[in-house]
């Protein structure tokens, strides 16, 4: 699925001296506080992380005593949906004027009437609300289906996606995967979705370079100035 990427980053985690007896757990708590929140420095929502401590000798941070800084090299799995990307989500609600989805189990998405192509007709079938293609009767969208849709916009504050089913290569994944020759669908290869996600997590490629960021105890990340980095080295 598009929108997922792995980024390498050098970090400085600010810790209170009271946490010096168990630095590893303290670092885990600080990094965990970043999960499922949009971070401007990384331009995405942090979904997972792994890290290595670069220097066993912590540095006392000038100007913000009594905190000390621990240098880390972290690998972050980020969710960064952009306009025109293809995402996949589970349908959780349908109405005549909208389709509501959950993406990756935490982000909501809505596709409103004007962004649902005219091919799909809203019907109530066996007391179940569905969208059915008038060209392909087996192309059905119903609650519980996995849907491939196009991103129109992403609200970073509430993690909400506005989507579109206008392009022909969007719709029910079950149907699209079985009729890929009938729609101009990008080549997704033969990997299963689980294998694809595992590949992303284990990817050696990086995005975003290796800038140094600083995490303080109020869970905000700030870029460290090069001069300050040299002083702490």
MARMI-640747 format. One record per residue: residue in one letter; x, y, z of N, C-alpha, C in turn. Coordinates in steps of 0.2 Angstrom, whole numbers, padded with zeros to 4 digits, always signed. Example, Ala and Ser with C-alpha at 12.3 -4.5 7.8 and 13.67 -1.06 7.14 Angstrom:
MARMI-640747
A+0066-0028+0039+0062-0022+0039+0066-0016+0039;S+0064-0011+0035+0068-0005+0036+0064+0000+0039;
This chain:
MARMI-640747
X+0004-0006+0000+0000+0000+0000+0004+0006+0000;X+0003+0011-0004+0006+0017-0004+0005+0021+0002;X+0009+0026+0004+0009+0030+0010+0013+0027+0016;X+0015+0021+0015+0020+0018+0020+0027+0019+0018;X+0031+0021+0023+0038+0021+0021+0042+0021+0027;X+0049+0019+0027+0053+0018+0032+0058+0024+0032;X+0060+0027+0038+0064+0032+0038+0069+0031+0043;X+0076+0033+0042+0081+0032+0047+0082+0039+0050;X+0083+0040+0056+0084+0046+0059+0089+0046+0065;X+0093+0051+0066+0097+0051+0072+0093+0056+0077;X+0092+0053+0083+0088+0057+0088+0093+0058+0094;X+0091+0063+0098+0093+0064+0105+0087+0064+0109;X+0087+0059+0114+0081+0059+0119+0083+0062+0125;X+0079+0066+0128+0080+0070+0134+0077+0066+0140;X+0082+0064+0145+0079+0060+0150+0081+0064+0157;X+0077+0063+0162+0078+0065+0168+0083+0061+0172;X+0088+0063+0176+0092+0059+0180+0089+0053+0184;X+0083+0055+0186+0079+0049+0190+0078+0043+0186;X+0079+0044+0179+0078+0038+0175+0084+0035+0173;X+0090+0037+0175+0096+0034+0173+0097+0027+0175;X+0094+0024+0180+0095+0017+0182+0092+0012+0177;X+0087+0015+0173+0084+0010+0167+0083+0015+0161;X+0089+0016+0158+0088+0021+0152+0084+0018+0146;X+0085+0011+0145+0082+0008+0140+0074+0009+0140;X+0071+0007+0146+0064+0008+0147+0062+0015+0146;X+0066+0020+0149+0064+0027+0148+0064+0029+0141;X+0069+0026+0137+0069+0028+0130+0063+0025+0126;X+0061+0019+0128+0055+0016+0125+0049+0020+0127;X+0048+0023+0133+0042+0027+0134+0042+0033+0130;X+0048+0036+0129+0048+0042+0126+0046+0041+0118;X+0049+0036+0115+0048+0034+0108+0040+0032+0107;X+0038+0028+0112+0031+0026+0112+0026+0032+0112;X+0028+0037+0115+0023+0043+0115+0023+0046+0108;X+0027+0045+0104+0026+0047+0097+0021+0043+0092;X+0019+0037+0095+0016+0033+0090+0009+0036+0089;X+0006+0034+0083+0000+0036+0080-0002+0044+0081;X+0003+0048+0080+0002+0055+0080+0006+0058+0074;X+0003+0063+0071+0007+0066+0065+0013+0070+0068;X+0019+0069+0065+0025+0072+0067+0027+0076+0061;X+0028+0083+0062+0030+0087+0056+0037+0086+0054;X+0041+0084+0059+0048+0083+0057+0049+0077+0052;X+0045+0072+0054+0046+0066+0050+0040+0066+0044;X+0036+0071+0044+0031+0072+0039+0027+0065+0038;X+0024+0063+0044+0020+0057+0044+0018+0055+0051;X+0014+0050+0051+0012+0047+0057+0016+0041+0059;X+0019+0041+0065+0024+0036+0067+0020+0030+0069;X+0021+0024+0066+0017+0018+0067+0022+0013+0071;X+0028+0013+0070+0032+0008+0073+0039+0011+0073;X+0044+0008+0077+0051+0010+0078+0055+0005+0080;X+0061+0005+0079+0067+0001+0082+0073+0006+0083;X+0077+0005+0088+0082+0010+0089+0089+0006+0091;X+0094+0010+0091+0101+0008+0094+0104+0014+0097;X+0106+0013+0103+0110+0018+0106+0117+0019+0104;X+0118+0025+0101+0124+0026+0098+0130+0027+0103;X+0129+0030+0108+0134+0032+0113+0132+0031+0120;X+0136+0026+0123+0134+0024+0130+0136+0030+0135;X+0139+0035+0133+0141+0041+0138+0135+0046+0136;X+0131+0047+0141+0125+0052+0140+0128+0059+0141;X+0126+0064+0137+0128+0071+0138+0123+0075+0142;X+0126+0079+0147+0122+0084+0150+0120+0090+0145;X+0114+0091+0145+0111+0096+0140+0112+0103+0143;X+0116+0107+0139+0117+0114+0141+0110+0118+0141;X+0109+0121+0146+0103+0126+0146+0096+0123+0148;X+0096+0116+0149+0090+0113+0151+0092+0108+0157;X+0096+0109+0161+0098+0105+0167+0091+0104+0171;X+0090+0098+0174+0095+0093+0175+0095+0087+0170;X+0092+0088+0164+0091+0083+0159+0098+0081+0155;X+0098+0075+0153+0104+0073+0149+0101+0070+0143;X+0106+0070+0138+0104+0068+0131+0107+0061+0129;X+0103+0056+0126+0105+0050+0124+0105+0050+0116;X+0110+0048+0113+0110+0048+0106+0108+0041+0103;X+0103+0042+0099+0100+0035+0096+0100+0036+0088;X+0100+0030+0085+0099+0029+0078+0093+0025+0077;X+0087+0028+0075+0081+0025+0075+0078+0024+0068;X+0075+0018+0067+0071+0017+0061+0064+0017+0062;X+0061+0022+0058+0054+0023+0060+0049+0021+0054;X+0044+0018+0055+0039+0016+0050+0034+0022+0050;X+0033+0025+0045+0029+0031+0044+0023+0030+0039;X+0017+0033+0041+0011+0033+0037+0011+0040+0034;X+0012+0041+0028+0012+0048+0025+0007+0048+0019;X+0001+0048+0020-0004+0049+0014-0003+0055+0010;X-0003+0055+0004-0002+0061+0000-0008+0061-0006;X-0010+0067-0008-0015+0067-0014-0013+0063-0019;X-0017+0059-0022-0017+0055-0028-0013+0048-0026;X-0012+0047-0020-0009+0040-0018-0015+0035-0018;X-0014+0029-0019-0019+0024-0018-0018+0020-0011;X-0024+0021-0007-0024+0017+0000-0029+0012+0000;X-0029+0008+0005-0033+0003+0006-0036+0003+0013;X-0043+0002+0014-0046+0003+0020-0052-0002+0020;X-0054-0003+0027-0060-0007+0028-0066-0003+0028;X-0072-0005+0025-0078-0002+0025-0081-0003+0032;X-0083+0002+0035-0086+0001+0042-0094+0004+0042;X-0095+0009+0037-0102+0011+0036-0103+0014+0029;X-0110+0013+0027-0112+0015+0021-0119+0019+0021;X-0119+0024+0017-0125+0027+0016-0126+0029+0009;X-0132+0032+0007-0133+0034+0000-0128+0039-0002;X-0125+0043+0003-0121+0049+0001-0114+0048+0003;X-0112+0042+0006-0105+0042+0008-0103+0035+0010;X-0096+0034+0010-0093+0027+0012-0088+0029+0017;X-0088+0026+0023-0084+0027+0028-0079+0021+0029;X-0073+0022+0030-0068+0017+0031-0063+0018+0037;X-0060+0013+0038-0054+0013+0043-0048+0011+0039;X-0042+0015+0040-0036+0013+0037-0031+0011+0042;X-0028+0005+0041-0023+0003+0046-0025+0003+0053;X-0032+0002+0054-0034+0001+0060-0035+0007+0065;X-0032+0013+0062-0033+0019+0067-0035+0026+0063;X-0034+0026+0057-0036+0032+0053-0042+0031+0049;X-0047+0036+0050-0053+0036+0047-0053+0039+0040;X-0057+0037+0035-0058+0040+0029-0065+0040+0027;X-0066+0045+0023-0073+0046+0020-0073+0047+0013;X-0078+0044+0009-0078+0045+0002-0086+0048+0001;X-0086+0054-0001-0093+0057-0001-0096+0056-0008;X-0102+0057-0009-0106+0055-0015-0103+0058-0022;X-0101+0064-0021-0098+0067-0028-0091+0064-0030;X-0088+0060-0025-0082+0056-0027-0083+0049-0028;X-0089+0047-0028-0091+0040-0030-0093+0040-0037;X-0089+0036-0041-0091+0036-0049-0098+0034-0050;X-0101+0036-0055-0108+0035-0057-0109+0027-0058;X-0104+0024-0059-0105+0017-0060-0108+0013-0054;X-0107+0016-0048-0109+0012-0042-0116+0015-0040;X-0121+0010-0039-0128+0012-0037-0129+0010-0030;X-0132+0014-0026-0133+0012-0019-0140+0008-0019;X-0140+0002-0016-0146-0002-0015-0146-0005-0008;X-0152-0007-0006-0153-0011+0000-0154-0018-0003;X-0150-0023-0001-0151-0030-0004-0151-0034+0002;X-0156-0038+0003-0157-0042+0009-0156-0039+0016;X-0159-0033+0016-0158-0028+0022-0151-0026+0023;X-0147-0026+0018-0140-0024+0019-0139-0019+0014;X-0136-0013+0016-0134-0007+0011-0128-0009+0008;X-0128-0008+0001-0122-0009-0003-0122-0005-0009;X-0116-0004-0012-0115-0001-0018-0113-0006-0023;X-0117-0006-0029-0116-0012-0034-0115-0008-0041;X-0109-0011-0044-0108-0008-0051-0113-0010-0056;X-0115-0005-0060-0121-0007-0065-0118-0010-0071;X-0111-0010-0071-0107-0014-0077-0105-0021-0075;X-0103-0022-0068-0101-0028-0066-0104-0030-0060;X-0109-0034-0060-0114-0036-0055-0110-0039-0049;X-0104-0042-0050-0101-0045-0044-0096-0040-0041;X-0096-0034-0044-0092-0028-0040-0096-0025-0035;X-0096-0027-0029-0100-0025-0024-0096-0022-0018;X-0098-0016-0016-0095-0013-0010-0100-0014-0004;X-0098-0017+0001-0102-0018+0007-0098-0017+0014;X-0101-0017+0019-0098-0016+0026-0093-0023+0027;X-0087-0022+0029-0082-0027+0029-0078-0028+0024;X-0080-0025+0018-0075-0026+0012-0069-0022+0013;X-0063-0024+0009-0057-0020+0009-0058-0016+0002;X-0057-0009+0003-0058-0005-0003-0051-0001-0005;X-0050-0001-0011-0044+0003-0014-0047+0010-0016;X-0044+0015-0013-0047+0022-0015-0041+0027-0016;X-0042+0032-0019-0038+0038-0021-0038+0043-0015;X-0032+0045-0013-0032+0051-0008-0033+0057-0011;X-0038+0061-0008-0039+0068-0010-0035+0073-0006;X-0036+0072+0001-0033+0076+0006-0032+0072+0012;X-0028+0075+0017-0027+0071+0023-0026+0077+0029;X-0031+0076+0034-0031+0081+0039-0026+0078+0045;X-0020+0081+0045-0015+0079+0050-0017+0079+0057;X-0021+0084+0059-0023+0085+0066-0028+0079+0068;X-0033+0077+0064-0037+0072+0067-0036+0065+0063;X-0031+0065+0059-0029+0059+0055-0035+0057+0051;X-0038+0061+0047-0044+0059+0043-0042+0060+0036;X-0044+0055+0032-0043+0055+0025-0049+0057+0021;X-0049+0061+0016-0054+0062+0011-0052+0058+0005;X-0056+0053+0003-0055+0049-0003-0059+0050-0009;X-0057+0046-0014-0061+0046-0020-0061+0039-0024;X-0067+0037-0027-0068+0031-0030-0069+0033-0038;X-0067+0039-0040-0068+0041-0047-0064+0037-0052;X-0057+0036-0050-0053+0032-0055-0055+0025-0056;X-0055+0022-0062-0057+0015-0063-0053+0010-0059;X-0047+0011-0057-0043+0006-0054-0045+0007-0046;X-0050+0010-0044-0052+0010-0037-0059+0006-0036;X-0060+0003-0030-0066-0001-0028-0064-0006-0024;X-0068-0012-0024-0067-0018-0020-0061-0021-0022;X-0056-0022-0017-0050-0025-0019-0051-0032-0021;X-0056-0036-0018-0057-0043-0021-0059-0043-0028;X-0063-0038-0030-0065-0038-0037-0059-0036-0042;X-0056-0030-0040-0050-0028-0043-0044-0033-0044;X-0043-0037-0039-0037-0041-0040-0039-0047-0045;X-0046-0048-0046-0048-0054-0050-0049-0051-0057;X-0049-0045-0058-0051-0042-0065-0046-0037-0066;X-0039-0038-0065-0034-0033-0066-0033-0031-0073;X-0035-0035-0077-0034-0034-0085-0039-0030-0087;X-0045-0029-0084-0051-0025-0086-0050-0018-0084;X-0046-0016-0079-0045-0009-0077-0038-0007-0077;X-0036-0001-0078-0029+0001-0079-0026+0002-0072;X-0025-0004-0069-0023-0004-0062-0015-0005-0062;X-0012-0001-0057-0004-0002-0057-0002-0009-0055;X+0003-0011-0058+0006-0018-0056+0008-0018-0049;X+0005-0022-0045+0006-0023-0038+0010-0029-0037;X+0012-0033-0042+0016-0039-0041+0012-0045-0038;X+0015-0050-0036+0012-0056-0034+0013-0056-0026;X+0015-0051-0023+0016-0052-0015+0009-0051-0012;X+0008-0055-0007+0003-0054-0003+0003-0048+0001;X-0002-0045+0004-0002-0039+0008+0002-0040+0014;X+0002-0046+0017+0006-0047+0023+0014-0047+0021;X+0016-0050+0016+0023-0050+0014+0025-0043+0012;X+0020-0039+0009+0022-0032+0007+0024-0028+0014;X+0019-0028+0019+0020-0025+0025+0027-0027+0028;X+0028-0034+0028+0034-0036+0031+0041-0033+0028;X+0040-0033+0021+0046-0030+0017+0047-0023+0019;X+0041-0019+0020+0042-0012+0022+0046-0011+0029;X+0044-0016+0033+0047-0015+0040+0054-0017+0040;X+0056-0022+0035+0063-0024+0035+0067-0020+0030;X+0064-0015+0027+0067-0012+0021+0074-0009+0024;X+0079-0009+0019+0085-0006+0021+0085+0001+0018;X+0081+0003+0013+0080+0009+0010+0078+0014+0015;X+0080+0021+0015+0078+0026+0019+0075+0032+0016;X+0071+0036+0019+0068+0042+0017+0069+0047+0021;X+0071+0053+0019+0072+0059+0023+0078+0060+0026;X+0084+0056+0024+0090+0058+0026+0091+0056+0034;X+0097+0059+0037+0099+0057+0043+0100+0064+0048;X+0095+0068+0047+0095+0074+0052+0094+0072+0059;X+0097+0076+0063+0097+0074+0071+0091+0078+0074;X+0087+0075+0077+0081+0077+0081+0082+0076+0088;X+0078+0081+0092+0079+0081+0099+0072+0080+0102;X+0071+0074+0106+0065+0073+0110+0066+0075+0117;X+0062+0080+0119+0062+0082+0126+0056+0078+0130;X+0056+0080+0136+0051+0076+0141+0044+0078+0140;X+0042+0083+0136+0035+0085+0134+0033+0082+0128;X+0037+0077+0125+0036+0073+0119+0035+0077+0113;X+0039+0083+0112+0040+0087+0106+0046+0085+0103;X+0047+0085+0097+0053+0084+0093+0055+0091+0090;X+0062+0092+0091+0064+0098+0088+0071+0097+0085;X+0072+0100+0079+0078+0099+0075+0084+0102+0079;X+0090+0099+0080+0095+0101+0083+0100+0105+0078;X+0102+0111+0080+0107+0115+0076+0113+0111+0075;X+0116+0112+0069+0123+0109+0068+0128+0111+0073;X+0128+0117+0075+0133+0120+0080+0132+0116+0087;X+0126+0115+0089+0124+0112+0095+0126+0104+0095;X+0125+0101+0089+0127+0094+0088+0135+0094+0089;X+0139+0098+0086+0146+0098+0087+0148+0099+0094;X+0145+0103+0098+0146+0104+0105+0145+0098+0109;X+0140+0094+0107+0138+0088+0111+0143+0082+0109;X+0146+0083+0103+0150+0077+0101+0156+0076+0105;
